[in-house]
Amino acid sequence: MPKRHNGKHCPLAVRQRIVNALANGDSKRAIARGLRVSNNTVTAIAEQEWQQVDARKQRIVAQCERNATLAADQLAERLETEKLSANQLVPVFGVSVDKMLALTGQGPCLQIANVIMPTPEEKAQREAIDQKLDEITRRLRDAAQTREDSRQRKLNEAGRVAVTDHQVIPIRD
């Protein structure tokens, strides 16, 4: 028994729109709804025109890759020459890369980070620790300065240093 839906009664303009939509990566169901044809008609045309769909996909992939390359080049040039707005180039670059990846069957790299924000109590505890650490740092700095002042005073009392405008120079025998 022959297939019921073979797309032979589908007008050429609708057939081409189905092929274009398939090449763009639209779902068969969305295409059927949008063009008011059955899912089976879209499937039949996809099977009949698979080479045409594949060729269009490859052409779109090449165009997206070229667009991404041009946008990246212009973005780099923008950083050097201030010719074009980065706000204009970044979306073109990003969309072109995403489209190229989608059409070649590669998914975009997605990384999700879950950041757990501290509670008010944890934040207060961290601030208290920070204050204690700042106090320790201040005391160490003060102790080091006291030691240095003491050393300089002893060298001065012994007459073992020459003091200039900007530095203390130990005198060697």
KOLBATI-783381 format. One line per field, with one value per atom (N, C-alpha, C, O, CB): residue number from 0; residue in one letter; atom name; z, y, x. Coordinates in pm, whole numbers. Glycine has a CB too. Layout:
N
n <- [NUM,...]
res <- [A,...]
atom <- [CA,...]
pz <- [Z,...]
py <- [Y,...]
px <- [X,...]
This chain:
173
n <- [0,0,0,0,0,1,1,1,1,1,2,2,2,2,2,3,3,3,3,3,4,4,4,4,4,5,5,5,5,5,6,6,6,6,6,7,7,7,7,7,8,8,8,8,8,9,9,9,9,9,10,10,10,10,10,11,11,11,11,11,12,12,12,12,12,13,13,13,13,13,14,14,14,14,14,15,15,15,15,15,16,16,16,16,16,17,17,17,17,17,18,18,18,18,18,19,19,19,19,19,20,20,20,20,20,21,21,21,21,21,22,22,22,22,22,23,23,23,23,23,24,24,24,24,24,25,25,25,25,25,26,26,26,26,26,27,27,27,27,27,28,28,28,28,28,29,29,29,29,29,30,30,30,30,30,31,31,31,31,31,32,32,32,32,32,33,33,33,33,33,34,34,34,34,34,35,35,35,35,35,36,36,36,36,36,37,37,37,37,37,38,38,38,38,38,39,39,39,39,39,40,40,40,40,40,41,41,41,41,41,42,42,42,42,42,43,43,43,43,43,44,44,44,44,44,45,45,45,45,45,46,46,46,46,46,47,47,47,47,47,48,48,48,48,48,49,49,49,49,49,50,50,50,50,50,51,51,51,51,51,52,52,52,52,52,53,53,53,53,53,54,54,54,54,54,55,55,55,55,55,56,56,56,56,56,57,57,57,57,57,58,58,58,58,58,59,59,59,59,59,60,60,60,60,60,61,61,61,61,61,62,62,62,62,62,63,63,63,63,63,64,64,64,64,64,65,65,65,65,65,66,66,66,66,66,67,67,67,67,67,68,68,68,68,68,69,69,69,69,69,70,70,70,70,70,71,71,71,71,71,72,72,72,72,72,73,73,73,73,73,74,74,74,74,74,75,75,75,75,75,76,76,76,76,76,77,77,77,77,77,78,78,78,78,78,79,79,79,79,79,80,80,80,80,80,81,81,81,81,81,82,82,82,82,82,83,83,83,83,83,84,84,84,84,84,85,85,85,85,85,86,86,86,86,86,87,87,87,87,87,88,88,88,88,88,89,89,89,89,89,90,90,90,90,90,91,91,91,91,91,92,92,92,92,92,93,93,93,93,93,94,94,94,94,94,95,95,95,95,95,96,96,96,96,96,97,97,97,97,97,98,98,98,98,98,99,99,99,99,99,100,100,100,100,100,101,101,101,101,101,102,102,102,102,102,103,103,103,103,103,104,104,104,104,104,105,105,105,105,105,106,106,106,106,106,107,107,107,107,107,108,108,108,108,108,109,109,109,109,109,110,110,110,110,110,111,111,111,111,111,112,112,112,112,112,113,113,113,113,113,114,114,114,114,114,115,115,115,115,115,116,116,116,116,116,117,117,117,117,117,118,118,118,118,118,119,119,119,119,119,120,120,120,120,120,121,121,121,121,121,122,122,122,122,122,123,123,123,123,123,124,124,124,124,124,125,125,125,125,125,126,126,126,126,126,127,127,127,127,127,128,128,128,128,128,129,129,129,129,129,130,130,130,130,130,131,131,131,131,131,132,132,132,132,132,133,133,133,133,133,134,134,134,134,134,135,135,135,135,135,136,136,136,136,136,137,137,137,137,137,138,138,138,138,138,139,139,139,139,139,140,140,140,140,140,141,141,141,141,141,142,142,142,142,142,143,143,143,143,143,144,144,144,144,144,145,145,145,145,145,146,146,146,146,146,147,147,147,147,147,148,148,148,148,148,149,149,149,149,149,150,150,150,150,150,151,151,151,151,151,152,152,152,152,152,153,153,153,153,153,154,154,154,154,154,155,155,155,155,155,156,156,156,156,156,157,157,157,157,157,158,158,158,158,158,159,159,159,159,159,160,160,160,160,160,161,161,161,161,161,162,162,162,162,162,163,163,163,163,163,164,164,164,164,164,165,165,165,165,165,166,166,166,166,166,167,167,167,167,167,168,168,168,168,168,169,169,169,169,169,170,170,170,170,170,171,171,171,171,171,172,172,172,172,172]
res <- [M,M,M,M,M,P,P,P,P,P,K,K,K,K,K,R,R,R,R,R,H,H,H,H,H,N,N,N,N,N,G,G,G,G,G,K,K,K,K,K,H,H,H,H,H,C,C,C,C,C,P,P,P,P,P,L,L,L,L,L,A,A,A,A,A,V,V,V,V,V,R,R,R,R,R,Q,Q,Q,Q,Q,R,R,R,R,R,I,I,I,I,I,V,V,V,V,V,N,N,N,N,N,A,A,A,A,A,L,L,L,L,L,A,A,A,A,A,N,N,N,N,N,G,G,G,G,G,D,D,D,D,D,S,S,S,S,S,K,K,K,K,K,R,R,R,R,R,A,A,A,A,A,I,I,I,I,I,A,A,A,A,A,R,R,R,R,R,G,G,G,G,G,L,L,L,L,L,R,R,R,R,R,V,V,V,V,V,S,S,S,S,S,N,N,N,N,N,N,N,N,N,N,T,T,T,T,T,V,V,V,V,V,T,T,T,T,T,A,A,A,A,A,I,I,I,I,I,A,A,A,A,A,E,E,E,E,E,Q,Q,Q,Q,Q,E,E,E,E,E,W,W,W,W,W,Q,Q,Q,Q,Q,Q,Q,Q,Q,Q,V,V,V,V,V,D,D,D,D,D,A,A,A,A,A,R,R,R,R,R,K,K,K,K,K,Q,Q,Q,Q,Q,R,R,R,R,R,I,I,I,I,I,V,V,V,V,V,A,A,A,A,A,Q,Q,Q,Q,Q,C,C,C,C,C,E,E,E,E,E,R,R,R,R,R,N,N,N,N,N,A,A,A,A,A,T,T,T,T,T,L,L,L,L,L,A,A,A,A,A,A,A,A,A,A,D,D,D,D,D,Q,Q,Q,Q,Q,L,L,L,L,L,A,A,A,A,A,E,E,E,E,E,R,R,R,R,R,L,L,L,L,L,E,E,E,E,E,T,T,T,T,T,E,E,E,E,E,K,K,K,K,K,L,L,L,L,L,S,S,S,S,S,A,A,A,A,A,N,N,N,N,N,Q,Q,Q,Q,Q,L,L,L,L,L,V,V,V,V,V,P,P,P,P,P,V,V,V,V,V,F,F,F,F,F,G,G,G,G,G,V,V,V,V,V,S,S,S,S,S,V,V,V,V,V,D,D,D,D,D,K,K,K,K,K,M,M,M,M,M,L,L,L,L,L,A,A,A,A,A,L,L,L,L,L,T,T,T,T,T,G,G,G,G,G,Q,Q,Q,Q,Q,G,G,G,G,G,P,P,P,P,P,C,C,C,C,C,L,L,L,L,L,Q,Q,Q,Q,Q,I,I,I,I,I,A,A,A,A,A,N,N,N,N,N,V,V,V,V,V,I,I,I,I,I,M,M,M,M,M,P,P,P,P,P,T,T,T,T,T,P,P,P,P,P,E,E,E,E,E,E,E,E,E,E,K,K,K,K,K,A,A,A,A,A,Q,Q,Q,Q,Q,R,R,R,R,R,E,E,E,E,E,A,A,A,A,A,I,I,I,I,I,D,D,D,D,D,Q,Q,Q,Q,Q,K,K,K,K,K,L,L,L,L,L,D,D,D,D,D,E,E,E,E,E,I,I,I,I,I,T,T,T,T,T,R,R,R,R,R,R,R,R,R,R,L,L,L,L,L,R,R,R,R,R,D,D,D,D,D,A,A,A,A,A,A,A,A,A,A,Q,Q,Q,Q,Q,T,T,T,T,T,R,R,R,R,R,E,E,E,E,E,D,D,D,D,D,S,S,S,S,S,R,R,R,R,R,Q,Q,Q,Q,Q,R,R,R,R,R,K,K,K,K,K,L,L,L,L,L,N,N,N,N,N,E,E,E,E,E,A,A,A,A,A,G,G,G,G,G,R,R,R,R,R,V,V,V,V,V,A,A,A,A,A,V,V,V,V,V,T,T,T,T,T,D,D,D,D,D,H,H,H,H,H,Q,Q,Q,Q,Q,V,V,V,V,V,I,I,I,I,I,P,P,P,P,P,I,I,I,I,I,R,R,R,R,R,D,D,D,D,D]
atom <- [N,CA,C,O,CB,N,CA,C,O,CB,N,CA,C,O,CB,N,CA,C,O,CB,N,CA,C,O,CB,N,CA,C,O,CB,N,CA,C,O,CB,N,CA,C,O,CB,N,CA,C,O,CB,N,CA,C,O,CB,N,CA,C,O,CB,N,CA,C,O,CB,N,CA,C,O,CB,N,CA,C,O,CB,N,CA,C,O,CB,N,CA,C,O,CB,N,CA,C,O,CB,N,CA,C,O,CB,N,CA,C,O,CB,N,CA,C,O,CB,N,CA,C,O,CB,N,CA,C,O,CB,N,CA,C,O,CB,N,CA,C,O,CB,N,CA,C,O,CB,N,CA,C,O,CB,N,CA,C,O,CB,N,CA,C,O,CB,N,CA,C,O,CB,N,CA,C,O,CB,N,CA,C,O,CB,N,CA,C,O,CB,N,CA,C,O,CB,N,CA,C,O,CB,N,CA,C,O,CB,N,CA,C,O,CB,N,CA,C,O,CB,N,CA,C,O,CB,N,CA,C,O,CB,N,CA,C,O,CB,N,CA,C,O,CB,N,CA,C,O,CB,N,CA,C,O,CB,N,CA,C,O,CB,N,CA,C,O,CB,N,CA,C,O,CB,N,CA,C,O,CB,N,CA,C,O,CB,N,CA,C,O,CB,N,CA,C,O,CB,N,CA,C,O,CB,N,CA,C,O,CB,N,CA,C,O,CB,N,CA,C,O,CB,N,CA,C,O,CB,N,CA,C,O,CB,N,CA,C,O,CB,N,CA,C,O,CB,N,CA,C,O,CB,N,CA,C,O,CB,N,CA,C,O,CB,N,CA,C,O,CB,N,CA,C,O,CB,N,CA,C,O,CB,N,CA,C,O,CB,N,CA,C,O,CB,N,CA,C,O,CB,N,CA,C,O,CB,N,CA,C,O,CB,N,CA,C,O,CB,N,CA,C,O,CB,N,CA,C,O,CB,N,CA,C,O,CB,N,CA,C,O,CB,N,CA,C,O,CB,N,CA,C,O,CB,N,CA,C,O,CB,N,CA,C,O,CB,N,CA,C,O,CB,N,CA,C,O,CB,N,CA,C,O,CB,N,CA,C,O,CB,N,CA,C,O,CB,N,CA,C,O,CB,N,CA,C,O,CB,N,CA,C,O,CB,N,CA,C,O,CB,N,CA,C,O,CB,N,CA,C,O,CB,N,CA,C,O,CB,N,CA,C,O,CB,N,CA,C,O,CB,N,CA,C,O,CB,N,CA,C,O,CB,N,CA,C,O,CB,N,CA,C,O,CB,N,CA,C,O,CB,N,CA,C,O,CB,N,CA,C,O,CB,N,CA,C,O,CB,N,CA,C,O,CB,N,CA,C,O,CB,N,CA,C,O,CB,N,CA,C,O,CB,N,CA,C,O,CB,N,CA,C,O,CB,N,CA,C,O,CB,N,CA,C,O,CB,N,CA,C,O,CB,N,CA,C,O,CB,N,CA,C,O,CB,N,CA,C,O,CB,N,CA,C,O,CB,N,CA,C,O,CB,N,CA,C,O,CB,N,CA,C,O,CB,N,CA,C,O,CB,N,CA,C,O,CB,N,CA,C,O,CB,N,CA,C,O,CB,N,CA,C,O,CB,N,CA,C,O,CB,N,CA,C,O,CB,N,CA,C,O,CB,N,CA,C,O,CB,N,CA,C,O,CB,N,CA,C,O,CB,N,CA,C,O,CB,N,CA,C,O,CB,N,CA,C,O,CB,N,CA,C,O,CB,N,CA,C,O,CB,N,CA,C,O,CB,N,CA,C,O,CB,N,CA,C,O,CB,N,CA,C,O,CB,N,CA,C,O,CB,N,CA,C,O,CB,N,CA,C,O,CB,N,CA,C,O,CB,N,CA,C,O,CB,N,CA,C,O,CB,N,CA,C,O,CB,N,CA,C,O,CB,N,CA,C,O,CB,N,CA,C,O,CB,N,CA,C,O,CB,N,CA,C,O,CB,N,CA,C,O,CB,N,CA,C,O,CB,N,CA,C,O,CB,N,CA,C,O,CB,N,CA,C,O,CB,N,CA,C,O,CB,N,CA,C,O,CB,N,CA,C,O,CB,N,CA,C,O,CB,N,CA,C,O,CB,N,CA,C,O,CB,N,CA,C,O,CB,N,CA,C,O,CB,N,CA,C,O,CB,N,CA,C,O,CB,N,CA,C,O,CB,N,CA,C,O,CB,N,CA,C,O,CB,N,CA,C,O,CB,N,CA,C,O,CB,N,CA,C,O,CB,N,CA,C,O,CB,N,CA,C,O,CB,N,CA,C,O,CB,N,CA,C,O,CB]
pz <- [0,0,0,81,122,-88,-96,26,95,-224,50,161,132,17,181,237,222,199,120,344,269,259,189,244,400,66,-3,-44,-103,-125,-14,-42,-186,-223,-4,-271,-413,-438,-540,-492,-349,-366,-300,-302,-307,-242,-171,-275,-358,-66,-272,-368,-354,-246,-347,-465,-469,-366,-302,-609,-351,-256,-112,-35,-266,-78,57,74,179,82,-30,-26,0,82,-160,-67,-48,92,153,-153,144,281,382,483,313,354,442,438,542,401,318,303,374,444,154,357,423,575,646,378,624,769,824,931,803,751,795,797,889,702,694,687,801,847,553,845,956,1092,1194,955,1091,1217,1291,1406,1305,1228,1293,1307,1225,1212,1408,1428,1324,1276,1572,1292,1193,1241,1163,1166,1367,1422,1413,1377,1569,1445,1436,1291,1265,1495,1198,1056,1013,946,969,1050,1013,1066,995,1066,1191,1251,1178,1146,1401,1154,1093,950,906,1097,877,736,713,600,652,821,816,721,636,773,741,672,779,895,567,741,841,871,792,793,988,1025,923,889,1166,873,774,643,578,748,604,482,500,410,448,614,641,640,583,777,701,705,563,527,794,482,344,262,189,276,274,199,250,171,209,381,436,378,345,589,367,312,163,116,333,90,-53,-82,-179,-119,0,-27,68,87,-15,127,227,173,246,279,46,-10,-19,11,-151,-60,-70,70,88,-139,167,305,356,416,399,332,377,310,376,349,181,110,167,184,-42,195,252,392,429,255,469,603,592,666,678,501,486,442,487,386,352,308,424,440,192,504,620,721,779,687,742,834,786,865,844,657,602,619,653,452,596,612,758,787,563,849,992,1036,1113,1077,987,1021,968,1037,965,846,787,868,898,638,904,985,1119,1164,1007,1182,1312,1296,1379,1372,1190,1167,1140,1196,1049,1055,1026,1151,1176,916,1229,1352,1450,1513,1419,1461,1551,1502,1581,1562,1370,1314,1337,1375,1165,1313,1333,1481,1515,1276,1567,1710,1752,1828,1791,1701,1731,1672,1736,1675,1550,1487,1564,1578,1341,1615,1693,1816,1854,1736,1876,1993,1957,2041,2057,1832,1790,1727,1746,1693,1652,1573,1608,1557,1431,1695,1735,1617,1616,1802,1518,1403,1433,1403,1289,1492,1514,1663,1742,1436,1696,1834,1871,1799,1857,1983,2030,2059,2044,2156,2100,2126,2000,2009,2184,1884,1758,1716,1662,1649,1740,1691,1779,1728,1678,1909,2000,1973,1966,2144,1957,1929,1796,1786,1928,1693,1563,1577,1526,1458,1647,1668,1746,1706,1742,1856,1942,1873,1881,2068,1806,1738,1625,1605,1683,1551,1441,1491,1432,1361,1599,1656,1705,1678,1772,1776,1827,1712,1720,1912,1606,1491,1423,1387,1390,1406,1344,1426,1370,1329,1558,1644,1638,1635,1788,1637,1633,1502,1501,1651,1392,1262,1236,1153,1153,1306,1290,1396,1405,1296,1477,1577,1703,1786,1519,1721,1842,1932,1887,1808,2058,2152,2202,2212,2268,2235,2295,2432,2502,2307,2467,2597,2704,2698,2604,2800,2904,3039,3071,2892,3117,3252,3348,3331,3268,3448,3548,3682,3722,3555,3750,3883,3983,3967,3888,4082,4190,4301,4362,4241,4327,4430,4549,4536,4378,4662,4782,4858,4907,4871,4866,4933,5085,5135,4890,5157,5302,5367,5318,5362,5477,5555,5626,5633,5658,5677,5751,5869,5900,5801,5934,6047,5997,6058,6122,5886,5830,5783,5800,5712,5724,5678,5796,5787,5601,5905,6024,6082,6126,6130,6083,6134,6047,6100,6137,5916,5826,5846,5844,5679,5866,5889,6020,6027,5891,6124,6252,6234,6289,6359,6159,6133,6055,6084,6055,5954,5876,5966,5951,5764,6057,6149,6237,6261,6236,6286,6369,6289,6338,6425,6164,6079,6047,6044,5947,6025,6001,6124,6110,5966,6244,6368,6382,6420,6491,6352,6358,6260,6294,6326,6139,6038,6087,6071,5903,6147,6198,6308,6310,6252,6400,6510,6457,6504,6609,6359,6300,6232,6245,6199,6160,6092,6196,6178,6002,6304,6409,6478,6506,6513,6505,6571,6481,6529,6606,6352,6259,6255,6251,6117,6255,6253,6384,6382,6231,6498,6627,6628,6674,6742,6577,6570,6481,6516,6516,6368,6277,6341,6330,6143,6409,6477,6585,6598,6539,6661,6767,6707,6760,6846,6598,6533,6485,6502,6414,6425,6376,6492,6481,6295,6601,6716,6773,6806,6825,6785,6837,6745,6793,6853,6614,6519,6530,6522,6373,6547,6559,6685,6683,6559,6798,6925,6921,6987,7038,6846,6837,6735,6718,6801,6666,6566,6445,6378,6626,6417,6311,6185,6093,6360,6176,6057,6015,6097,6082,5887,5832,5783,5704,5717,5828,5789,5675,5687,5909,5563,5449,5442,5529,5314,5337,5325,5312,5364,5205,5245,5215,5272,5265,5070,5328,5377,5488,5507,5263,5561,5667,5615,5578,5803,5611,5556,5668,5732,5444,5694,5798,5758,5640,5821,5857,5832,5869,5979,5912,5779,5805,5832,5775,5683,5922,5953,5849,5860,6090]
py <- [-117,0,124,132,-1,223,342,431,426,421,514,610,709,746,685,751,846,988,1063,842,1023,1158,1150,1099,1224,1200,1202,1343,1363,1112,1439,1577,1618,1729,1604,1530,1563,1671,1740,1438,1688,1792,1924,2022,1745,1925,2045,2144,2107,2007,2269,2369,2388,2372,2503,2423,2439,2543,2523,2480,2652,2756,2702,2731,2879,2623,2564,2461,2454,2499,2382,2281,2348,2300,2201,2458,2529,2588,2588,2639,2638,2691,2580,2603,2761,2460,2345,2310,2287,2222,2305,2273,2377,2342,2265,2505,2612,2601,2616,2750,2574,2562,2443,2451,2549,2332,2214,2247,2208,2093,2318,2355,2448,2446,2421,2530,2622,2553,2613,2736,2425,2350,2353,2309,2401,2405,2408,2266,2179,2497,2242,2108,2082,2176,2093,1956,1920,1962,2010,1768,1945,1981,2133,2177,1936,2212,2358,2401,2493,2428,2335,2368,2336,2417,2289,2218,2178,2278,2318,2037,2318,2415,2549,2609,2434,2595,2726,2734,2838,2764,2626,2627,2561,2555,2556,2513,2451,2331,2317,2554,2245,2116,2009,2041,2108,1884,1777,1745,1774,1650,1685,1639,1539,1537,1576,1454,1353,1416,1364,1258,1528,1598,1651,1639,1713,1711,1763,1648,1662,1838,1537,1422,1370,1339,1309,1360,1310,1402,1355,1298,1531,1625,1620,1630,1769,1605,1594,1473,1480,1586,1361,1239,1255,1209,1118,1321,1340,1442,1427,1385,1542,1654,1655,1760,1785,1540,1538,1592,1657,1397,1565,1616,1768,1835,1555,1821,1966,2029,2133,2003,1966,2016,2013,2110,1933,1903,1890,1994,2054,1749,2016,2116,2255,2333,2114,2286,2418,2432,2538,2440,2325,2330,2360,2444,2197,2292,2314,2457,2517,2215,2511,2649,2746,2843,2682,2720,2806,2795,2896,2769,2673,2655,2738,2806,2506,2732,2808,2958,3032,2774,3004,3146,3188,3295,3176,3106,3138,3139,3225,3037,3044,3041,3165,3225,2913,3203,3324,3448,3533,3341,3456,3569,3576,3683,3558,3460,3456,3502,3578,3314,3457,3497,3647,3715,3418,3698,3841,3924,4026,3874,3880,3953,3951,4052,3892,3836,3826,3916,3984,3681,3916,4003,4150,4229,3976,4186,4326,4364,4477,4352,4271,4298,4324,4417,4181,4242,4264,4396,4471,4147,4425,4552,4670,4774,4556,4652,4757,4792,4909,4713,4691,4715,4796,4868,4583,4785,4858,4994,5090,4774,5002,5123,5202,5312,5088,5147,5215,5238,5339,5348,5147,5165,5134,5214,5078,5017,4973,4952,4926,4845,4963,4944,4796,4711,5001,4767,4629,4578,4459,4617,4666,4626,4574,4496,4744,4617,4569,4437,4351,4673,4420,4301,4178,4067,4330,4196,4082,3994,3872,4129,4049,3961,3886,3769,4042,3954,3889,3772,3663,3989,3796,3690,3574,3459,3746,3604,3499,3420,3297,3558,3487,3417,3332,3220,3518,3383,3306,3180,3073,3392,3193,3076,2975,2855,3117,3021,2931,2860,2740,3008,2933,2874,2771,2663,2984,2805,2712,2583,2474,2777,2596,2478,2395,2273,2520,2462,2390,2313,2199,2488,2376,2312,2201,2114,2414,2204,2097,1988,1896,2154,2001,1898,1910,1819,1765,2020,2042,2136,2234,2101,2104,2192,2299,2276,2113,2415,2516,2470,2397,2651,2511,2476,2552,2674,2509,2480,2542,2504,2386,2501,2603,2578,2654,2773,2621,2583,2643,2637,2533,2572,2749,2754,2789,2890,2858,2708,2737,2805,2745,2608,2929,3005,3018,3074,3144,2968,2977,3101,3110,2849,3195,3321,3300,3224,3434,3367,3349,3411,3509,3410,3350,3405,3531,3552,3300,3614,3732,3696,3769,3812,3582,3541,3502,3539,3422,3427,3387,3510,3518,3289,3605,3728,3806,3855,3817,3816,3885,3813,3877,3895,3679,3600,3624,3639,3449,3627,3651,3791,3809,3634,3889,4025,4034,4104,4124,3963,3962,3899,3949,3885,3789,3725,3819,3830,3592,3888,3983,4094,4132,4044,4144,4249,4197,4269,4301,4074,4015,4000,4030,3878,3954,3939,4074,4087,3867,4176,4312,4362,4427,4409,4332,4374,4302,4364,4344,4172,4096,4156,4172,3946,4187,4247,4381,4409,4266,4463,4594,4577,4649,4673,4482,4459,4411,4454,4357,4320,4272,4386,4397,4158,4470,4583,4680,4729,4657,4707,4796,4738,4810,4823,4606,4541,4547,4571,4395,4525,4532,4673,4691,4487,4773,4912,4946,5016,5009,4897,4921,4860,4923,4864,4736,4671,4750,4769,4527,4797,4874,5005,5045,4901,5073,5199,5174,5252,5263,5067,5033,5006,5052,4911,4930,4898,5026,5043,4801,5115,5241,5327,5390,5318,5329,5408,5355,5432,5408,5221,5161,5192,5227,5009,5181,5213,5360,5393,5179,5445,5588,5620,5699,5664,5556,5579,5531,5588,5510,5428,5374,5450,5424,5226,5545,5621,5537,5564,5678,5438,5344,5371,5290,5203,5481,5510,5654,5741,5483,5676,5810,5835,5756,5829,5942,5971,6070,6177,6025,6035,6127,6170,6137,6060,6246,6295,6182,6193,6386,6074,5972,5835,5746,5960,5815,5681,5683,5781,5594,5571,5553,5452,5341,5505,5489,5403,5358,5442,5476,5226,5176,5206,5196,5022,5244,5271,5146,5092,5396,5102,4981,5026,5124,4881,4954,4987,4930,4948,4934]
px <- [84,0,90,182,-96,66,151,132,30,120,234,226,114,89,361,49,-59,-7,-63,-149,101,157,291,388,171,295,423,462,568,417,380,412,392,428,550,336,324,220,227,288,126,25,67,-7,-108,183,233,285,368,346,239,289,441,497,217,504,649,698,801,694,624,664,664,755,571,563,555,665,729,416,688,795,930,1008,800,956,1083,1092,1199,1098,981,982,1008,1075,848,956,982,1130,1192,896,1186,1328,1414,1509,1367,1381,1457,1447,1547,1406,1327,1308,1384,1444,1159,1383,1461,1610,1682,1434,1655,1796,1835,1949,1828,1740,1767,1763,1794,1667,1724,1722,1591,1584,1828,1485,1354,1300,1333,1254,1220,1163,1054,990,1106,1034,931,792,710,933,769,638,614,505,627,717,704,682,605,828,750,734,591,527,836,542,406,303,211,375,319,227,235,133,257,357,376,326,277,519,339,298,163,115,403,101,-32,-36,-123,-136,66,69,83,109,186,66,75,221,311,1,242,377,428,546,377,337,375,421,512,259,360,402,543,627,304,570,704,805,913,709,771,862,886,999,804,779,794,884,971,656,864,948,1091,1185,893,1110,1245,1316,1434,1242,1244,1305,1336,1440,1212,1246,1267,1377,1452,1137,1387,1478,1598,1659,1404,1632,1738,1869,1943,1757,1901,2026,2022,2121,2052,1908,1894,1902,1966,1759,1838,1842,1986,2033,1750,2056,2193,2283,2368,2245,2264,2344,2319,2412,2313,2193,2162,2219,2270,2010,2211,2271,2420,2472,2248,2488,2632,2661,2758,2691,2577,2595,2573,2648,2499,2470,2443,2557,2598,2308,2608,2721,2839,2904,2761,2867,2980,2957,3050,3001,2833,2803,2818,2873,2661,2769,2779,2926,2967,2699,3002,3144,3214,3297,3210,3181,3240,3198,3281,3196,3068,3020,3092,3132,2869,3108,3176,3321,3372,3171,3386,3525,3535,3621,3584,3446,3447,3418,3483,3345,3320,3286,3404,3435,3161,3469,3585,3697,3762,3634,3721,3825,3792,3879,3842,3666,3628,3632,3668,3488,3596,3603,3747,3775,3543,3838,3981,4027,4101,4067,3982,4018,3961,4024,3970,3839,3773,3856,3866,3631,3914,3997,4120,4175,4038,4164,4283,4252,4327,4362,4141,4119,3994,3974,4112,3909,3785,3690,3620,3818,3687,3599,3453,3365,3647,3428,3290,3264,3354,3262,3138,3097,3103,3052,2956,3164,3169,3029,3003,3257,2939,2801,2733,2638,2723,2779,2723,2785,2716,2742,2914,2983,2965,2956,3128,2959,2952,2831,2846,2950,2710,2595,2610,2574,2467,2662,2680,2776,2752,2733,2885,2985,2923,2937,3108,2857,2802,2693,2691,2748,2601,2492,2547,2501,2389,2644,2701,2771,2758,2800,2845,2913,2809,2821,3007,2707,2603,2532,2505,2502,2500,2431,2520,2475,2388,2648,2741,2750,2746,2881,2761,2769,2641,2646,2797,2527,2399,2383,2336,2282,2423,2405,2507,2483,2415,2617,2715,2698,2779,2857,2593,2564,2645,2646,2587,2713,2792,2713,2655,2933,2712,2643,2738,2859,2585,2685,2772,2821,2751,2699,2939,2996,2919,2905,3150,2869,2788,2845,2859,2640,2875,2924,2834,2808,3073,2789,2702,2774,2825,2564,2776,2836,2726,2657,2954,2712,2619,2698,2787,2547,2665,2732,2637,2528,2777,2680,2598,2642,2755,2611,2553,2584,2580,2496,2485,2670,2671,2547,2491,2799,2508,2397,2449,2570,2340,2360,2406,2497,2591,2285,2469,2552,2693,2793,2487,2697,2827,2905,3027,2807,2833,2899,2958,3070,2799,2883,2932,3053,3149,2821,3049,3161,3286,3397,3126,3268,3382,3440,3562,3338,3353,3401,3479,3580,3283,3433,3504,3642,3740,3423,3650,3780,3870,3989,3760,3814,3892,3949,4065,3806,3868,3915,4029,4126,3799,4016,4123,4251,4360,4079,4237,4356,4419,4542,4319,4336,4389,4465,4568,4274,4414,4481,4616,4715,4392,4619,4746,4846,4964,4722,4801,4890,4944,5062,4815,4857,4901,5005,5104,4781,4983,5078,5212,5317,5021,5210,5336,5412,5534,5309,5339,5402,5461,5573,5300,5386,5435,5559,5654,5325,5557,5672,5794,5905,5638,5775,5889,5944,6066,5846,5857,5904,5976,6078,5785,5925,5991,6130,6225,5906,6142,6273,6368,6485,6260,6320,6405,6448,6563,6331,6354,6388,6493,6588,6262,6477,6572,6710,6811,6522,6714,6843,6910,7031,6822,6832,6889,6941,7047,6783,6867,6908,7039,7129,6799,7051,7174,7291,7400,7159,7271,7380,7418,7536,7337,7323,7348,7427,7522,7216,7385,7453,7597,7684,7378,7621,7757,7840,7959,7753,7776,7850,7886,7986,7976,7807,7839,7757,7760,7815,7685,7606,7628,7658,7457,7611,7610,7468,7415,7717,7407,7270,7272,7330,7188,7208,7195,7050,6970,7240,7017,6879,6778,6666,6868,6815,6715,6745,6660,6701,6862,6893,6996,7068,6942,7001,7099,7200,7163,7032,7328,7431,7523,7587,7511,7532,7624,7769,7805,7606,7854,7995,8072,8056,8047,8153,8234,8377,8424,8230,8445,8584,8678,8799,8622]
